[in-house]
Structures are given as C-alpha cells and as structure tokens.
C-alpha cells in the first residue's frame, strides 16, 4: 500500500525512503535536519513532458519557468540548460536568472507596484517588461522607449487553490482592466514601441482547464479589439501559469494532453478567426515543474501525548515551510525510516516555533512514531525554501541536489552568525 503512494523520484528500499537513488536517512545524518532535497531528474522530466505536449499542439509554444517557485541557482541552471525561458516577478529574480545563464531575451519581467529604480535596472539588463498598470507604463516611457513591451490584462476570471493565490478578478490587485488596455497600447505605440505581447495570469494550483478557457476567451477578445483599434500585431500571447499538482495520494495528475488540446486549440482557433497572424503561445508554470521534485526532511525530537492529542514535535517549522499555515495546504507525510510499517495512530505534526499555528498536519494517520524518526514532507519543491524565513531567529536550512545516486550541497545551512548579517548597533547604545 505504501509503495503505491510513493511516486518517482521516491523509492522504498528495504522500508527506507530513497530520493532519486539517494538514501534520505544518509542525507539527514550527513547534513542534519531540517533540509530540503531536490531531484534534478524529476525537474527535467516534468519540463520535457510539458514542453513536448504543448509543442505537439503548436510548434511555436514556449515554456517560461515561474522562478518565484524556487530560485536556487542549480534549479535555474537545470531549466536553462533544458531550454526553458523564465518568468521573473522581481529584479532579484532577474539578477539570479542572469547569474544562472539565462540570456535577457529569454526573461520576461512581470511585476506589480514596480519602483522607478527597478524599472531602470530592468532597462539596463535588457529584459522584456510586462506592464501591470497605466502609471507604471507612463513612468517606463519617461525612462526609455523599449523595443518590445507586453501588458498584463486582468481577464476578470480568476481561480486557485486558496483566495490568496487568485490573481485575476474584481478583488485582484494584478493587471489592467479591459477598458484601459486599448489606452495602454495606444500610449506604447505612440511612444515608438515596435513589438508587442499580451499576458494574463489567473491563479495558482489549478487542476482543471476550464478556468483557463474562460479567461483565455476574454483575453483573445481583448487582443482582437486592440489589434483592430490600435493596429498592434502580437508577437506572443502569454496565458500565465498556475497549473497544479496532486498533493494528496488520491488526487490525479492534470491530463496534460487534454489540457493542451483545449487551451492551445482555443488559442489557435481565435488567432485564425480574429486574423491575429502567428503569435507564439507562452505558458508560465512554476509549481508544475518543481513541486514534486522537492522533499523536506525533518527529525522527530519530541513525542508528547496528552489526554486530547498525540503531538509530534519536529525540528522544522513554518519558518521552513509556510504553506500549511498560510494556505491551509495539505502535504503528504511519510515516516522515512518506517515505510513498511502500517499506519497505526493519528498524530499532530508540529514545529518548534512559538506559535500555535506552527502545525504541518492534524490527525495524520502514521506508523507509530518515536523520537529520532525521520519525517519526509512531500511536494515541497515549490514555495518551500523560497518562502522560508528566519522567524524566531532560526537560520534557514540547506538544500541538497540529487540525481541518480549522486548528491551535492547546493545551498549551505545558515548559522547563528548569519542572523547578524547587515545589522548595526545604533551608535548611541
């Protein structure tokens, strides 16, 4: 039964968890816990599957990795070598992408509340900017006339696994509403911009293609209006990201073939119907490429039964993985050294932070747990380390890259001394 719950890159070897050919127990002993483990092979497999599927529907489809999911340099370099493009939401992500080898021509910046100095940095680095507001566009055009420009449209329809990750609709801060889109392109064209794209993003963790279809219909109609009213020809149309992954064992993977046929098929029909030429189809997955490639290993240090609950204390808290407390997210949990033992008791898996919300799971049925056991929290490659913090003055964990039996430290564990970095005592103290 446990074997059926463990998918690649995970393997049960004699009742112990292996990740891409490397023992989780050995990694925990060598590098201590908590630590993140990232499977290189799984990332490459996910990227190739998605790229092949999309390009099977349309040869001019391009995959942009949404870097906010995981910005480890090794992760970025792996996807760059695979041929991915990159979606950045901050100047820092642009900086890291360039350090990882992405050329500016393969980077799209989509920010919100962007400062003038940030726009200046993006101009200097030569990346394509996706405008989020008319005020941002006015400030950009005072600084330069870019050769290429895109506009993020709020297509009214949003979706996602939690209200905090819905990025379109009336309550969303993102994008330009339909009534202002023609004005945006008129301003850009009048300023001398020559090449154009258009983009949307509706949310994250979406397992059904239908929300994409609703929003894409709206985006394509807006594109037609802009083409006819302003005379803009689009080089690309970007449908954002947000495709989800199964976090629970009983959940199924998104049917990529059906997803591609429906979404790319709609795009191609409307391009022909609206006489929009041959724009590229862009898609921006983050979670889909890296979530299942990451595993968080954390050690049990306390077993505390009470008259009401069975509390298990581990050495990772929401400073290491914030998704359960921030989004109410489910992450599957394994006892890495007891894979062959049947689940016996319900446990609350809790972290060491001085916060009542520092809980990874409630009433999770697991094998009998003892102090010293190794807990594996699955699907943490996206929005795990990238959302971590030093809350409670706890240094951030290391990251280990594994690939077919090989492993290497790709981010060192922070120390107490790192907590002092950048701090200065006031001279009057």
Buried (B, 14 or more C-beta within 10 A) or exposed (E): EBEEBBBEBBBBEEEBBBBBBBBBBEBBEEBBBBBBBBBBBBBBBBBEBBBEBBBBBBEEBBBBBBBBBBBBBBBBBBBBEBEBBBBBBBBEBBBBBBEBEBEBEBBBBBBBEBEEEBBBBBBEBEBBBBBBBBEBBEBBBEEBEBEBBBBBBBBBBBBBBBEEBBBBBEEBEBBBEBEBBBEBBBBBBEBEBEBBBBBBBBBBBBBEBEBBBBBBBBBBBBBBBBBEEBEBEBBBBBBBBBBBBBBEEEEEEBBBEEBBBBBBEBBBEBBEEBEBEEBBBBBBBBBBBBBBBBBBBBBBBEBEEEEEBBBBBBBBBBBBBBBBBBBEBBBBBBBBBBBEBEBEBEBBBBBBBEBEEBBBBEEBEBBBBEEEBBBBBBBBBBBBBBBBEEBBEBBBBBBBBBBEEEBEBBBEBBEEEEEEEEEEEEEEE
